[in-house]
Amino acid sequence: MFPCSRVRRQLGAYLDGELSPKNRVVVERHLACCQPCRTALESLHGLERTLQSAEVPPAPPSLAGQIMAKARERQNTGMERNAIRLGHGLATPRPGAFKVAAAAVLLFGLAAASYMGRAVSQTATAQTAVQADPLAVYNLDYLADAPEGSLADTYLALASSDRGY
């Protein structure tokens, strides 16, 4: 039997019919003998009815424009602050500093190229594994008991597809 904390985390999925048949039975058994969890379920039912009956007022026509204007204003203000911060307190570079930086970039490039050569052979092995069993590679086995037609079931079908999408 699940502890109350686990049952309460699953009450939303229980109400929406998203639990696997096995988990649904376990939650129903728990609810049959646990009054606090039944009270929590009734509270969720009440909240659901309240939200369904609530009227959502229409958005004012100018809302999208106001949001975009505020976003542009924040973006411009943030860029100005970052430019000030980046330029503040920088010393004039020494004459040999560019040579040292160029050497560091060159060494980094050589190390990255060496690493990429090894990564190519590992990628071929990984691609073979993905073709073999995508569920095992991405550790999706915990979704195996998802009810048919659920979002998890659809995701599993897409991940297992030979088409690659």
N, C-alpha and C positions, 0 to 999 in steps of 0.2 A: 504494500500500500504506500502511496506517495505521502510525504509529510505535507502539512497545510501550506507551507510556504511555496512548495512546488505546484500544488493544486491551484493556489491563487494566481500564480504566474500564468497558468494555462486556462483560466476561466474565460478570457476574451476569445481565445481560439476555440474553446468548447462552445461558447455561444454562437460563434460564426461557422461552426461545423467544419473546422479546419484540423481537428485532431485525427490521428490514425484511429482505426477501430479499436485497437488494443489500448491505446491511451485513453480513449473516450470511455471505455468500460471501467478502467481503473479510476478515472475521475468520478464517474457516476457512483461507483462503490464507495468512494471516499465521501461524496456528498450525502449519500444515504445515511451515514453515521456521524456526520460532523456538522453541527448546527452553525458554528461561526462561518464555515465555508459556504453553507447554504445562504446565510445572511449576506455574505459578500456577493454571491451570484445574484440574489434578488436585487441588491443595490446596483449591480451592473445592468440588470434588466431595466430597472427604473431609469438609469442614466441613458440607456439606449432609446427608450420610449420618449424621454424628454428631448434628446437631440433630434430624433426623427420628427417630432412635432414642432420644433422651433423653426420660425421663419427667418430666413437669412435675408437681410436687407440688401438691395442691389448696391453695387459699388458706384460711387459717383463717377461720371464720365471723365473727370480730370485726374483720377487717381493714378493711372498708369504714367501720365506725364509728370505728376508730382514725384512719384517714386524714382523715375529716371533722372529728373533734375537733381534730386537729393543724392543719388548714387554718383552722378557726374561731379557734384560739388565735393563729396567725400573723396572721390578718386583724385581730383585735382589737389585738394588740400593735403592728402597723404603723399602725393608725389613731391609737392613743394617741401614738406617736412623731411622726406627722405633725402632730397637733393641737398638740403641745408645740412643734415646730419652727415652725409657722406663727404661733403667738401670741408667740413669744419675740422680744424686741427691737423690737416695733412701737411707734412713737411715736404720740402722740395727734394726730389730723389737725388741720390748721389750719382756721379757719372757712371760707375760700373754696375749700378743696380739693374739696368735693362739687360746687360749681358748675363748676370746671374739669373734673372727671371727667365730669359730665353733658354738657358741651360736647364733650368728646372722643368720648363715646359717640354723640352726635348726628351729629358729623362722620363718624364711622366708618359709621354707619347710612346716611347719604346717599351716601357713596362706594360702599358695598356695593350699594345700590339701583341706582345708576348702572351699576355693573359687571354686575349681574344682568340689567339691560335688554339689554346687549350680549350676554350669555351666552345669552339665550333664542334669539336669532337664530342663534347658532353651534350651539346644541343641535339646532335644526331641521335644519341642514346635516349635522351628525354623524349624526342619526337616519336621514337619507336615505342616507348612506354605509353605515351598518350594514345597512340593508335591502338595499343593493346587493350587498355582499360582506363578510360578517362575518369571513372568513378574512383578507382584506386589512387590514381595520380593526384587528384584534387581532394581526396579524403571526403567524398560525398556520401559515403556509406550510411551516415547517420540520417540521411533523407530517404532511405530505402522504404521505410514504413509510412511514407506520406500517402494520404488518401488520394484516390484517383480524381483528377481534375483540379487538384490544389496547385498553388503556385510552385511548391516544392516539386510536385510530380512533373509539372511542365518544365521546370529548370532541369530536372534529371533527364527528361526526354531530349532537351536541346543539347545538354552536355554530352549525351551518349550518341548524338547524331553523327553519322559518317560524313555529313556535308561540312562540318566544321563551324557551325553557328549555333 
